[in-house]
Amino acid sequence: MKYDQIEDLRIIKLAEEVADEVWGIVIRWPYFARDTVGKQLVRAVDSIGANISEGYGRHHKNDNLRFLFIARGSLQETKYWLRRATKRELISQALFNELLANLNVLARQLNAFISAKRKLD
């Protein structure tokens, strides 16, 4: 079986794209917003790709799945912080909708990745 490099996977590319977009948004916020909502949002969105990557490096199926489930939790946390940022007028509704659409695509990819990993063995 061919072992793909993590950087070549669509799911990681999208996770990194969304994380970098969020970083570019948050870095321009005023200090208080960055220090409260911003730090939480960036940590959550970065955690999605980080946990997918860490799980990918673990070759035991259950260990890999555990990290994928953590990534899925981080994705949900990211959505929470984006709703807070929208409600607090740190991002526009249009930008929220764009980010949410990308996160929903990422969620579908993550669920498919989890399903594929569950079928191994």
Rosetta blueprint (number, residue, H / E / L):
1 M L
2 K L
3 Y L
4 D L
5 Q L
6 I H
7 E H
8 D H
9 L L
10 R H
11 I H
12 I H
13 K H
14 L H
15 A H
16 E H
17 E H
18 V H
19 A H
20 D H
21 E H
22 V H
23 W H
24 G H
25 I H
26 V H
27 I L
28 R L
29 W L
30 P L
31 Y H
32 F H
33 A H
34 R H
35 D H
36 T H
37 V H
38 G H
39 K H
40 Q H
41 L H
42 V H
43 R H
44 A H
45 V H
46 D H
47 S H
48 I H
49 G H
50 A H
51 N H
52 I H
53 S H
54 E H
55 G H
56 Y H
57 G L
58 R L
59 H L
60 H L
61 K H
62 N H
63 D H
64 N H
65 L H
66 R H
67 F H
68 L H
69 F H
70 I H
71 A H
72 R H
73 G H
74 S H
75 L H
76 Q H
77 E H
78 T H
79 K H
80 Y H
81 W H
82 L H
83 R H
84 R H
85 A H
86 T H
87 K H
88 R L
89 E L
90 L L
91 I L
92 S L
93 Q H
94 A H
95 L H
96 F H
97 N H
98 E H
99 L H
100 L H
101 A H
102 N H
103 L H
104 N H
105 V H
106 L H
107 A H
108 R H
109 Q H
110 L H
111 N H
112 A H
113 F H
114 I H
115 S H
116 A H
117 K H
118 R H
119 K H
120 L L
121 D L
